[in-house]
Amino acid sequence: MNPNEDTEFNDALRKYGILPPKKARTPSPSPPPSPTLAAKLDGKDDDEIDALLEEGNDSDTERMMLAYKEKRLKEMKKEQKLHRFGDLLPISRDEYTREVAEASKVDGPGEPKDRGTGVVCFLYKEGMHPPSVRLRDQLRTLAKKYPRSKFTAIVGDKCIPNYPDKMLPTLILYRGGAIKEQLVAWGVKVEGSLEELEAVLIQDDIIEPTRFTKPTTPPDSDEEEEKPRAKPGPTSTSKSKFRQGTAANDSDSDFDL
């Protein structure tokens, strides 16, 4: 006799406790649903979609792909209307309040009320100053990648009189009329990568990726990826120490914007 068989006799024995209860069968997991056509197309650009259209021989699928492409084109046009900037804008000291502090209070099209605009103010050293040159190029790349946010640049001691070169380059990050963070001497002791800078600006809510934001190219060097990196520059608290009369990480200095 097999106690595991489904028979009336075994059922009777179980009823009177002679055989143990049957173990519940664990249902086999259902296979994950197949991704929708929209999900498959979401990560592809227009050229890749066109290539799929040329390969396809299903009229229904082709019609859905064309509809998806048209919908995304409309979304991209709508997104482009939100792109108010796109480059690193040189400013003067007299323009600082209007182009940086006041500009950060302006709500972008379609943005929630009082959210403001993310603004980066780049203080740099003139001439051949490798950290300033490197950071300038990175900011130009990010300005094109995140055209909803504003990127400005000004010579350090022309923005803040007597601002010491050892604190350059400096980034002052604004949104909603307030300083979110100050990054002092960024990339001086440790060369900062574009990806690290981008991550900091996202964390501080200065830039915001959208579904149309293309990924940043990762570093080419395997050695660079394997080694843990120190932070490229010291950071201050989010409260403006410049306006209080002391520079971030230098309490003996006195600066006024």
N, C-alpha and C positions, 0 to 999 in steps of 0.2 A: 504494500500500500504506500502510495506517495502522498504524504500529508499536505503537499503544496498543490495538489490537483484540485481543480474546481469541480467537486462532485457533491451531490446531495448528502452522501454519507459523511464526507469530511465536514460539511456545513453543520450537520447534526452534532458531530463530535465537538466542534468549536462552540456550539450553542451551550453544551453542558460542561464546557471547560476542560474537555479531555485533550483537545488540540488548542495550541495558542492561536490568538487572532491572526488573521492574514495581515501581512505587512502591506501598507499602502504603497501602491506603485508610484514612483516618482515620474511625473510626466516629462517626456523629453522636451528640452527647450525649443521654442519655435525659432526658426531661422530668422535672422534680422531682415527687415523689409528692404527690398531693393531701392537704391537711391532714385529719387525722381529725376526726370530729365532736367528740370530747373537746377537741382542740386549738382548734377553732373556738369552743367554749363556754367555754374556760378563762378568757378575759379578759372575760367578760360577767357582769353581776350578775343577781340573781334576776328583776328586772323585765324585763330584756332577754330572758332565757330564756323567761319567761312570754309575752312578745310573740311570740317565734318559735314557741312552741307553738300560739298562736292562729292564726298564719299557715300552719302546716304542714298538709299533707293526706296525709302518708305515715305510716301507722300504725307501721311499723317505726322510722322516725326519731323519731316522737313517743315511742315506748316507750323508746328509747335516751336521749332528752333527759330524760324523767322519771326514769330510773334514774340519770343523771348528776347531776341536781338533788338527788335523795335522798342520793347518795353525798357530794356536797359539803356538804349540810346536816349530815351526821354528822361530817364533818371539821371544820366550823366549830364544832360543839358541843364537839368534842374540843379544839380550839384555845382556846375560851373558858374551859375549865377551867384553862388555863395562865396566864390573865390574873389576876394577883394584885394589880395596882395600878390605874393609870389616871388619877391626878390628881397635882397638885403638893402634897406633904404638908409643912405647916409643922412645924418641930421646934425644940427648945430646945438649949442647949449641953449640958445634962445628958443629953439623948437622943442626942447625936451618935454616940457609940460604938455604941450598940445599933441605931439606925435607919440608920446609914450604914456604918461600918466592918464591924460584925458582920453586918449584913444582906447585905452584898456577898459574904459567904462561903457563904450559903445556896444550895444547888443548887435550881433550879426543877424543877417536876414534869416528868419525862421528859428532863431535861438530863443530860449526862455528869457523872460524879462529879468533884468539885472544880472544876467550871467556875464556880460561883458565880453571882451576880446582878449585872447592870449597875446601878450606882447613881450618880445625879447629885446632888451637893450644891451648891445655888445660894446663894451669899453675895451679899446685895444691900444697897442703901442705902435707908433708909426715906424716905418723902415723895416729892415730885415729882422723881425722878431718871430722866430719859428712858431712858438705857441699861438701868437696872434694870427699869423698867416694860415696856419692849419685850421684854427677854429673859424676863421672867416670863410674858408672854403666849405667847411662842414655846415655852417649856418646858411650859406647860399644854397646848398643842396636841400636842406630841410625847408627853407623858405619856398622853394619850388614844389616840394613834396606836400607841404601843408599850407596852401595859399589862404586858408581861413584865418591863420594867425599872422601877426605882424612882426617882422624882424627889422630892427634898426641898428645902426652902428655909429659910433662917435669916438674920436680920440680921447683916451682916458683923462689927461690933464686939461683938455678943452671942455670936458663935461664937468669935472670936479677939479678945481684949482689945487695944484700941489699933490694930486693923487699919485702915490708912489708907483714906479714901474714894477716893483716886486709883486704888486697885487694884480698885474695885468697878465693875460686878459681876464676881465670880469664880465659876468652875465648878471643882469638884474631882470628878474622875471615878474611880470605884472599880469593881473587879471582883475577886472571889476574895480579898478582904481587903487588896488592894494598890491604891495610887493609880496609875492608868494615865496620867493627865495632869492638869495644872492650866491653866486658861484664865483669865488675869488681865486685868481691864479690857476684857472682851469687848464690842465694839460701841461703845466710847467715841470713838475717833478716827475709825473708819469704821463706819457703821451695818451691822450684820451681819444677813443675811437668814435666814429660817427654813431655807431649803435648805442654806445654808452650815453652819449649826449641825448640822443633821441629818447632813450628810456627815461632819463631824468625829466625831460620836458613833458613827456606823457604822464609821468607820475605826479608832476606838479600842476597838471591840467592846463598846460600852456598850449599844447597841440593835442589833437584828437584824431586818431585814425578813423577812416570810414571804409566802406566796402570797396571803394574805388582807390584806396591808398595802396600803391604798389610796395611790396616788401623791400627792405633795405638789403643790398648785397652783403652777404656775410664776409668776414675777413678771409683772405686767401691762405694765410699762414696757419698750418695745423698746430705749430708750436705756440702761436698766440692764443689759439682756442683752448689749449690744454692748460696753460699756466693761469693761475688765478691772478686777476689784475687788481692793483690798488686803485682806489678812487682817484680820478685824474686831478682833482682839486678840492680844497677845503670848502665847506659850505657853511653859511650862517643860518640863523633862524629865519623864519619867514617875516619877522618884524623888521621894518626898515631901520637899520642902524645908521645909514647915511643921514637920514632926516633927523636923527637924534643927535648927530654931531660926532659919531664914532663910526669908523669903517669896520666892516665885518672882519673878525679875527685880528684886529689891530686897535686896541682900546686907547692907545696913546695918540692916535691921529684924529684930526678934526676936519670933516668934509661936509660941505653943503651943496646939494644939487641945485 
